[in-house]
Amino acid sequence: MKHTLVALFAFLVVTSPATAAEPPNILLIVSDDQGYRDLGCFGSPDIKTPALDRLAAEGVRLTNFYVTWPACTPSRGSLLTGRYPQRNGTYDMYRNDVADFGVRLTAAEYAVSPEMILGMDAREVLLPRVLKTAGYRSGIFGKWDLGQLQRFLPAARGFDEYYGFANTGIDYFTHERYGVPSMRRDGKLTIEDRGTYATDLFEREAVRFLRAAKDRPFFLYVPFNAPHGASNLDPAIRGSIQATEEYLAKYPLPNAADKRAVRRHGYMAAVTHMDDAIGRLLDLLDEYELTERTVVIFFSDNGGGSGADNAPLRGRKGWMFEGGIRVPCIVRWPGTTRPGTVCDEFLSSMEIFPTLVRAAGLKPPAGVTLDGFDMAGVLSGKTASPRSEMVWQRRDDKAARVGRWKWVDSARGTGLFDLSTDPGEQHDLSAEQPEMLTKVKQHFAAWQQAMQQAEPRGPFRDY
């Protein structure tokens, strides 16, 4: 279907006077590579997350919540568009693989590298642009990951303020990605805060934004890089999960010879540091008497990586098994969610866009096909989720879920699993359930055909 600029930006206000008169504030928080069990409220026996535990006690905990890709870039693109990666065009990473081999690019080489020049198709309509039509002021503080050229940066996609980095990962203290300075204020690179731990900076900027925007509807998006590993060429640091001494001291010191324990130690410290930053934002909402008028959503961009605990799920970041794509999620929405509840309904990050658009008193942009739906009724416990299936593809790795059945065909393993009795995907039922295996594969093929027939989007699609 051909879209015109008129169609793309024909946002229609819902006629409900109550909704339009007082749209809720929105605080959207995303962690980076956090494990499914790595919150106290999700069953962790050792990690300290009092702020997120409080959020769960005051809202609803989603235990059957999925992202669209097992790694960061496409997952974040789906969050802000409400569309499958294969539909919005961002179905792989924007990164330079040479860094995996310790290669440091010169400034001139980096300027023309895939990591620098790729970005989400400029025709895609992102959430803050829609919310702007209802008078929202939008700010993002943290990891953008949807393109570094000016036409791809947050200011060009509807955000009013931006402080953070636009590529996949950085060193928490130098703010460099494999030796390349990467922190930005709005569209310009800055080294003004070099040496300060990244989580503290994102907290500082989010607090500043909230203080300034508290008297009007706001969309505050805080995508932390914690607890992602550091992107550093130094082999002594690269891949480690950096944390400050203050937060490392909150956990027992591991044996230095046990590399896995050392990584877990840094991981837990980084998560607790992030949790304290989240607590500061929640406290500010209380201080300004905004809690009852603010939707707060938290989830991880994909499954936990090295150092994380994804139990009872199989696999981790990058995998098509549940540990790579099912993530912890918490929603606190006064008047909609009930305190201390648990929702096991089948939901995804693609539901966030249409849910928040509707909450703001708007209709979705005309002419844009969304792959999610308004999940407010599901969050309240009044309705069952209409989602009955979901599909994933990462290059040659494939997966599809239809009802309780999940099919995986990947380099890490294959099989058909009944998630209602086997969420850990331990028992391949392909031989026992050949008809169901065929059915799920047919759903995958139908989805694949639908994605091919969608209006093509860059940067990877050939058109």
Secondary structure per residue as TSV (DSSP state, phi and psi in degrees):
chain	resnum	aa	ss	phi	psi
A	1	M	-	360.0	133.7
A	2	K	-	-85.3	130.9
A	3	H	-	-105.6	142.0
A	4	T	-	-105.8	163.0
A	5	L	H	-60.7	-34.6
A	6	V	H	-62.7	-44.5
A	7	A	H	-67.3	-41.1
A	8	L	H	-61.6	-33.7
A	9	F	T	-112.7	21.5
A	10	A	-	-87.1	74.7
A	11	F	-	-83.7	129.5
A	12	L	-	-110.4	131.2
A	13	V	B	-79.5	132.9
A	14	V	-	-66.5	144.5
A	15	T	S	-80.9	-3.1
A	16	S	-	-66.2	112.7
A	17	P	H	-60.9	-39.0
A	18	A	H	-64.1	-42.3
A	19	T	H	-68.1	-44.5
A	20	A	H	-70.2	-31.5
A	21	A	H	-72.4	-33.9
A	22	E	S	-140.8	73.3
A	23	P	-	-67.6	149.1
A	24	P	-	-75.1	152.6
A	25	N	E	-71.6	157.6
A	26	I	E	-130.9	125.5
A	27	L	E	-118.4	109.2
A	28	L	E	-110.7	118.5
A	29	I	E	-118.7	128.7
A	30	V	E	-125.8	127.2
A	31	S	E	-93.5	170.6
A	32	D	S	-122.0	110.2
A	33	D	S	67.8	33.4
A	34	Q	-	-85.7	133.8
A	35	G	-	-67.8	155.3
A	36	Y	T	-60.0	-36.3
A	37	R	T	-98.2	5.1
A	38	D	-	-88.0	49.4
A	39	L	S	-143.2	147.2
A	40	G	G	-57.0	-41.1
A	41	C	G	-72.1	-12.4
A	42	F	G	-103.1	10.9
A	43	G	T	103.5	6.6
A	44	S	-	-66.0	131.2
A	45	P	S	-84.6	-10.3
A	46	D	S	-132.6	-11.6
A	47	I	-	-97.6	143.0
A	48	K	-	-101.3	112.7
A	49	T	-	-137.3	63.1
A	50	P	H	-62.3	-35.1
A	51	A	H	-69.1	-45.5
A	52	L	H	-69.6	-32.4
A	53	D	H	-64.7	-39.1
A	54	R	H	-62.9	-44.0
A	55	L	H	-58.9	-42.2
A	56	A	H	-65.5	-38.7
A	57	A	H	-66.4	-26.2
A	58	E	H	-99.4	-1.8
A	59	G	S	-140.3	-145.4
A	60	V	E	-121.6	138.6
A	61	R	E	-100.6	122.5
A	62	L	E	-96.5	117.7
A	63	T	S	-103.2	-4.1
A	64	N	S	-129.8	47.5
A	65	F	E	-109.8	131.8
A	66	Y	E	-120.4	152.6
A	67	V	-	-106.2	170.0
A	68	T	S	-91.6	-5.3
A	69	W	S	-155.8	148.1
A	70	P	S	-83.9	14.3
A	71	A	S	-147.4	176.8
A	72	C	H	-72.3	-53.7
A	73	T	H	-58.6	-56.1
A	74	P	H	-63.1	-33.6
A	75	S	H	-60.3	-44.7
A	76	R	H	-70.7	-32.7
A	77	G	H	-64.8	-40.4
A	78	S	H	-66.6	-38.1
A	79	L	H	-56.0	-45.7
A	80	L	H	-88.2	-8.1
A	81	T	H	-115.2	-20.6
A	82	G	S	72.8	23.3
A	83	R	S	-132.0	149.2
A	84	Y	-	-56.7	147.8
A	85	P	H	-55.2	-37.8
A	86	Q	H	-70.9	-18.6
A	87	R	H	-89.3	-39.3
A	88	N	H	-87.9	-5.4
A	89	G	S	95.4	-15.7
A	90	T	-	-98.2	80.6
A	91	Y	-	-115.0	23.9
A	92	D	S	-158.3	-178.7
A	93	M	-	-85.5	151.5
A	94	Y	-	-101.7	89.6
A	95	R	-	-153.1	162.3
A	96	N	-	-100.4	108.2
A	97	D	G	-67.5	-18.6
A	98	V	G	-61.1	-24.2
A	99	A	G	-63.5	-24.8
A	100	D	G	-63.9	-19.9
A	101	F	G	-108.8	18.1
A	102	G	T	78.0	15.9
A	103	V	-	-84.4	128.3
A	104	R	-	-103.3	120.1
A	105	L	-	-80.5	147.4
A	106	T	-	-72.2	166.9
A	107	A	H	-59.4	-39.0
A	108	A	H	-68.3	-39.2
A	109	E	H	-67.7	-41.6
A	110	Y	H	-64.6	-35.0
A	111	A	H	-62.1	-25.6
A	112	V	T	-114.7	14.3
A	113	S	S	-82.7	158.8
A	114	P	H	-54.2	-38.7
A	115	E	H	-60.9	-30.5
A	116	M	H	-89.4	-36.6
A	117	I	H	-97.9	-15.0
A	118	L	-	-84.9	152.5
A	119	G	B	-170.7	168.7
A	120	M	-	-66.0	134.5
A	121	D	-	-45.8	130.7
A	122	A	T	-66.5	-14.4
A	123	R	T	-81.2	-14.3
A	124	E	-	-70.3	138.8
A	125	V	-	-98.4	118.7
A	126	L	-	-98.2	158.3
A	127	L	H	-50.9	-47.7
A	128	P	H	-63.1	-28.9
A	129	R	H	-67.6	-37.3
A	130	V	H	-68.1	-46.5
A	131	L	H	-62.9	-28.2
A	132	K	H	-58.8	-31.4
A	133	T	T	-69.5	-15.1
A	134	A	T	-101.8	12.3
A	135	G	T	88.4	11.7
A	136	Y	-	-73.7	144.1
A	137	R	E	-101.5	130.2
A	138	S	E	-119.0	138.4
A	139	G	E	-138.2	143.5
A	140	I	E	-124.9	131.9
A	141	F	E	-137.4	102.0
A	142	G	E	144.9	-137.4
A	143	K	E	-90.6	120.0
A	144	W	-	-89.3	-65.1
A	145	D	-	69.4	21.8
A	146	L	S	-123.2	23.6
A	147	G	B	125.4	144.4
A	148	Q	-	-110.1	-17.2
A	149	L	S	-69.3	155.7
A	150	Q	T	-55.0	-36.9
A	151	R	T	-72.1	-12.2
A	152	F	T	-105.1	-12.8
A	153	L	S	-72.5	164.5
A	154	P	G	-52.5	-37.2
A	155	A	G	-61.9	-29.1
A	156	A	G	-84.8	-7.2
A	157	R	G	-113.5	10.0
A	158	G	T	112.8	-6.9
A	159	F	-	-81.1	142.5
A	160	D	S	-89.4	-29.4
A	161	E	E	-138.4	147.9
A	162	Y	E	-151.7	130.4
A	163	Y	E	-142.7	125.0
A	164	G	E	158.8	-157.1
A	165	F	E	-122.0	151.0
A	166	A	-	-104.8	-7.2
A	167	N	S	-99.3	-164.0
A	168	T	S	-79.3	-31.9
A	169	G	-	-169.2	158.2
A	170	I	-	-139.5	169.3
A	171	D	-	-75.0	132.9
A	172	Y	T	-65.1	-23.0
A	173	F	T	-106.7	-42.7
A	174	T	T	-84.3	-20.7
A	175	H	-	65.0	25.6
A	176	E	E	-100.4	150.2
A	177	R	E	-108.8	108.1
A	178	Y	T	48.9	45.5
A	179	G	T	89.4	-4.1
A	180	V	E	-101.6	118.7
A	181	P	E	-54.4	132.7
A	182	S	-	-135.1	-6.2
A	183	M	E	-77.4	139.5
A	184	R	E	-130.5	144.4
A	185	R	E	-111.8	115.1
A	186	D	T	55.6	-121.8
A	187	G	T	-95.4	0.2
A	188	K	E	-111.1	137.5
A	189	L	E	-65.4	144.5
A	190	T	-	-143.7	145.1
A	191	I	-	-118.1	18.3
A	192	E	T	-61.2	-28.3
A	193	D	T	-111.0	17.0
A	194	R	T	-53.1	132.9
A	195	G	T	102.1	-17.3
A	196	T	S	-93.8	135.4
A	197	Y	-	-59.0	132.3
A	198	A	H	-57.9	-40.9
A	199	T	H	-59.8	-39.5
A	200	D	H	-63.6	-36.7
A	201	L	H	-68.5	-41.9
A	202	F	H	-69.0	-35.1
A	203	E	H	-63.1	-46.8
A	204	R	H	-57.2	-46.9
A	205	E	H	-70.8	-37.5
A	206	A	H	-65.5	-39.9
A	207	V	H	-63.3	-45.2
A	208	R	H	-59.8	-45.1
A	209	F	H	-62.2	-45.7
A	210	L	H	-62.5	-41.5
A	211	R	H	-60.9	-40.2
A	212	A	H	-78.8	-28.2
A	213	A	H	-102.2	4.9
A	214	K	T	-64.4	-19.3
A	215	D	T	-95.5	9.0
A	216	R	S	-145.1	163.5
A	217	P	-	-59.6	134.3
A	218	F	E	-133.9	152.4
A	219	F	E	-118.5	107.4
A	220	L	E	-107.8	111.7
A	221	Y	E	-108.2	117.3
A	222	V	E	-121.7	88.8
A	223	P	E	-92.9	94.7
A	224	F	-	-66.3	156.6
A	225	N	-	-91.7	-9.7
A	226	A	T	-75.0	142.8
A	227	P	T	-100.4	42.8
A	228	H	S	-61.4	148.9
A	229	G	-	-66.2	157.9
A	230	A	-	-74.6	143.6
A	231	S	-	-101.5	89.6
A	232	N	-	-141.3	138.8
A	233	L	S	-73.8	-22.4
A	234	D	-	-63.1	116.1
A	235	P	T	-61.3	-21.1
A	236	A	T	-76.4	-18.7
A	237	I	T	-114.8	-36.0
A	238	R	T	-53.5	127.6
A	239	G	T	85.1	-12.6
A	240	S	-	-72.1	162.1
A	241	I	-	-105.0	107.1
A	242	Q	-	-78.2	142.8
A	243	A	-	-148.6	160.9
A	244	T	-	-82.7	158.7
A	245	E	H	-59.7	-36.5
A	246	E	H	-57.8	-42.5
A	247	Y	H	-86.4	-30.0
A	248	L	H	-60.3	-34.9
A	249	A	T	-70.3	-11.5
A	250	K	T	-77.6	-9.1
A	251	Y	S	-127.9	152.3
A	252	P	-	-58.3	140.3
A	253	L	-	-71.0	125.1
A	254	P	-	-81.9	168.0
A	255	N	-	-67.8	123.7
A	256	A	T	-60.8	-24.0
A	257	A	T	-79.2	-15.1
A	258	D	-	-93.7	92.2
A	259	K	H	-61.4	-36.9
A	260	R	H	-65.3	-42.0
A	261	A	H	-67.2	-37.1
A	262	V	H	-63.8	-41.6
A	263	R	H	-66.5	-41.6
A	264	R	H	-63.0	-37.1
A	265	H	H	-61.1	-49.1
A	266	G	H	-64.7	-37.2
A	267	Y	H	-61.5	-49.6
A	268	M	H	-62.5	-40.4
A	269	A	H	-63.6	-41.1
A	270	A	H	-65.8	-39.1
A	271	V	H	-66.0	-44.0
A	272	T	H	-67.4	-35.9
A	273	H	H	-62.0	-46.3
A	274	M	H	-61.2	-42.0
A	275	D	H	-60.5	-39.9
A	276	D	H	-64.0	-37.6
A	277	A	H	-64.0	-40.8
A	278	I	H	-63.7	-40.5
A	279	G	H	-59.5	-36.7
A	280	R	H	-63.0	-41.0
A	281	L	H	-67.9	-41.1
A	282	L	H	-63.7	-39.1
A	283	D	H	-64.7	-37.6
A	284	L	H	-65.9	-38.4
A	285	L	H	-59.4	-40.3
A	286	D	H	-63.8	-47.0
A	287	E	H	-59.1	-39.9
A	288	Y	T	-91.2	9.1
A	289	E	T	55.6	43.5
A	290	L	-	-108.0	-5.7
A	291	T	G	-57.1	-43.9
A	292	E	G	-72.4	-11.0
A	293	R	G	-115.3	18.3
A	294	T	E	-129.4	127.4
A	295	V	E	-85.0	125.3
A	296	V	E	-116.6	126.2
A	297	I	E	-125.7	133.3
A	298	F	E	-130.7	137.0
A	299	F	E	-162.5	168.5
A	300	S	E	-94.2	145.7
A	301	D	S	-68.7	-23.3
A	302	N	S	-165.7	-178.7
A	303	G	-	-64.3	159.8
A	304	G	-	-66.7	143.4
A	305	G	-	-95.8	-151.2
A	306	S	T	-61.6	133.1
A	307	G	T	98.2	-15.5
A	308	A	-	-92.3	165.6
A	309	D	-	-121.4	109.4
A	310	N	-	-101.5	10.2
A	311	A	T	-55.4	142.7
A	312	P	T	-91.9	18.6
A	313	L	S	-85.1	155.8
A	314	R	S	-90.2	138.4
A	315	G	-	88.0	-171.2
A	316	R	-	-155.8	-172.0
A	317	K	T	-46.5	135.6
A	318	G	T	91.3	-13.7
A	319	W	-	-96.4	153.8
A	320	M	S	-88.1	-6.8
A	321	F	S	-73.0	168.6
A	322	E	H	-54.0	-34.3
A	323	G	H	-64.6	-14.8
A	324	G	H	-96.5	-20.5
A	325	I	H	-129.1	-17.8
A	326	R	B	-94.9	128.7
A	327	V	-	-131.6	158.6
A	328	P	-	-70.2	140.4
A	329	C	E	-145.0	139.7
A	330	I	E	-133.1	137.1
A	331	V	E	-130.2	128.2
A	332	R	E	-118.6	114.7
A	333	W	-	-138.5	88.7
A	334	P	T	-52.7	132.1
A	335	G	T	91.2	-14.2
A	336	T	T	-118.7	-56.2
A	337	T	S	-86.7	153.9
A	338	R	-	-102.9	137.5
A	339	P	T	-58.0	137.7
A	340	G	T	69.5	22.2
A	341	T	E	-96.5	164.2
A	342	V	E	-126.5	132.8
A	343	C	E	-117.7	119.1
A	344	D	-	-102.8	14.9
A	345	E	S	-70.6	150.4
A	346	F	-	-72.4	109.0
A	347	L	E	-137.1	166.4
A	348	S	E	-145.8	169.1
A	349	S	G	-66.8	-18.2
A	350	M	G	-70.7	-13.9
A	351	E	G	-77.2	-19.0
A	352	I	H	-65.9	-45.6
A	353	F	H	-56.3	-59.0
A	354	P	H	-65.0	-30.6
A	355	T	H	-65.5	-46.3
A	356	L	H	-73.7	-33.7
A	357	V	H	-61.7	-46.0
A	358	R	H	-65.4	-40.6
A	359	A	H	-60.5	-31.8
A	360	A	T	-78.9	-0.3
A	361	G	T	84.4	23.7
A	362	L	B	-118.4	163.6
A	363	K	-	-100.5	156.4
A	364	P	-	-59.6	157.2
A	365	P	-	-60.2	135.5
A	366	A	T	-64.8	141.1
A	367	G	T	81.7	1.1
A	368	V	-	-106.9	122.1
A	369	T	-	-80.4	120.4
A	370	L	-	-100.5	148.9
A	371	D	S	-105.1	3.5
A	372	G	-	-117.6	-175.0
A	373	F	-	-148.4	166.1
A	374	D	-	-70.5	115.7
A	375	M	-	-101.5	14.7
A	376	A	H	-57.0	-43.3
A	377	G	H	-63.9	-34.6
A	378	V	H	-69.9	-42.6
A	379	L	H	-62.8	-32.6
A	380	S	H	-79.2	-13.3
A	381	G	T	86.4	6.6
A	382	K	S	-85.7	-26.6
A	383	T	S	-134.9	156.3
A	384	A	-	-81.1	157.2
A	385	S	-	-70.8	131.9
A	386	P	-	-76.2	-6.8
A	387	R	-	-72.6	122.7
A	388	S	-	-117.3	-11.6
A	389	E	E	-154.1	161.3
A	390	M	E	-158.1	148.8
A	391	V	E	-131.7	146.1
A	392	W	E	-133.5	144.3
A	393	Q	E	-148.2	128.5
A	394	R	E	-129.2	98.2
A	395	R	T	54.9	-117.9
A	396	D	T	-87.0	-6.0
A	397	D	E	-85.8	132.9
A	398	K	E	-133.8	153.5
A	399	A	E	-159.2	152.3
A	400	A	E	-149.9	141.3
A	401	R	E	-118.8	128.9
A	402	V	E	-127.7	111.0
A	403	G	T	62.0	-125.4
A	404	R	T	-91.6	-1.7
A	405	W	E	-96.9	136.4
A	406	K	E	-129.9	127.6
A	407	W	E	-111.7	134.9
A	408	V	E	-127.5	134.4
A	409	D	E	-136.6	96.7
A	410	S	E	-148.9	169.1
A	411	A	T	-63.9	-22.9
A	412	R	T	-87.6	-7.3
A	413	G	E	146.9	163.1
A	414	T	E	-133.5	166.3
A	415	G	E	150.9	170.1
A	416	L	E	-117.7	130.1
A	417	F	E	-131.9	144.7
A	418	D	E	-97.2	100.8
A	419	L	T	-68.5	-19.2
A	420	S	T	-69.2	-27.8
A	421	T	T	-117.6	-12.2
A	422	D	-	-140.8	64.5
A	423	P	T	-64.3	-19.1
A	424	G	T	-85.1	1.7
A	425	E	-	49.9	55.0
A	426	Q	-	-99.7	-20.1
A	427	H	-	-121.0	105.2
A	428	D	-	-74.5	119.9
A	429	L	-	-105.4	19.6
A	430	S	T	-57.9	-43.6
A	431	A	T	-71.2	-36.9
A	432	E	T	-78.5	-25.2
A	433	Q	-	-127.8	60.9
A	434	P	H	-63.6	-34.9
A	435	E	H	-67.4	-40.0
A	436	M	H	-67.6	-38.2
A	437	L	H	-59.8	-44.4
A	438	T	H	-62.6	-42.2
A	439	K	H	-61.6	-46.1
A	440	V	H	-65.7	-39.9
A	441	K	H	-63.3	-35.9
A	442	Q	H	-65.6	-38.5
A	443	H	H	-63.0	-41.2
A	444	F	H	-61.0	-45.8
A	445	A	H	-63.1	-39.1
A	446	A	H	-65.8	-41.1
A	447	W	H	-62.6	-44.8
A	448	Q	H	-60.0	-40.7
A	449	Q	H	-66.1	-40.8
A	450	A	H	-63.3	-38.7
A	451	M	H	-66.8	-37.1
A	452	Q	H	-67.7	-30.8
A	453	Q	H	-83.8	-13.1
A	454	A	S	-68.1	153.6
A	455	E	-	-56.2	125.6
A	456	P	-	-66.6	145.2
A	457	R	-	-128.9	147.4
A	458	G	T	-82.1	176.5
A	459	P	T	-96.5	-6.1
A	460	F	T	-96.6	-25.4
A	461	R	S	-69.7	140.2
A	462	D	-	-89.8	111.7
A	463	Y	-	-154.5	360.0
